[in-house]
C-alpha cells in the first residue's frame, strides 16, 4: 500500500551551489470508483485511505445519506480502484475524471443549487484562529516530506479531530467526510481548516457538512465569498503569521459580532 510519497533524487540549487539530493514528491494516480459494480468516476488523488475518499465523495455529492446505505467498501486487489456496494441503486453519470490540480474538480450537482443556511452558532477568538492554523501546519506530515500536498482538518474550536492530506484540495474535504462517516462522528458544527484556496466547490462541500466556519491559509474566490454570505458561513482567509482576513459573516469571531 502506498504511503503517498514517491522517493526520487533531484538537483537542488542553494547558496550558490548545486547538489544531488534524495527526496520525495507526492504520488498522483487515477483511482476508479465502482458503485454496485458500475464505474462511477475516476479520481485523480493521492492513493492513500481510498475507502474514506470514496465514501466521502459519495456523501458530499449527495449520492448516499450515511453509512446505513453502504454494504461494503474496499480497495480492489490492484490498488487502483475502490469497490463500493450500496443498499440502493443510483443513477451513474457518464465516466468523468475529478482533477487534482488547481483548476479544481467537477461536481455532479449545480453549485447554484440553493442550500439551507448554516445556522449553527459557535465562537472562536482571533487568537484561536491563529492557533488552529498552527496546529494544521503541524499536522501536515506528508507536506513536510514532499511539499505539493494540501491539508485539511475538522476542529472543535481547540483541537483537530480529523486530518486529511491529498494532492487535491477538494479531495481532502471528501476524505474528512468519509473518515467522519466511518467513525460515526458528526461534521455539523465543526470548524473546517484548509491549506488550499477556497473555491465554490470547496465552500459547497463545507455547506454539505454543515460547517459554520471555514478557515484557509490562502484566498477564497469571488463565488465562494458570495456563497458563504448567502449560506451563513463564516469565511476566513490568508491566515499568515499574526494576521487573517474575514470575508463573510464575522459574527462567529469573538468580538466581531457587530461587524456584519
Order of alpha helices (4+ residues) and beta strands (2+ residues): beta-beta-beta-beta-alpha-beta-beta-beta-alpha-alpha-beta-beta-alpha-beta-alpha-beta-alpha-beta-beta
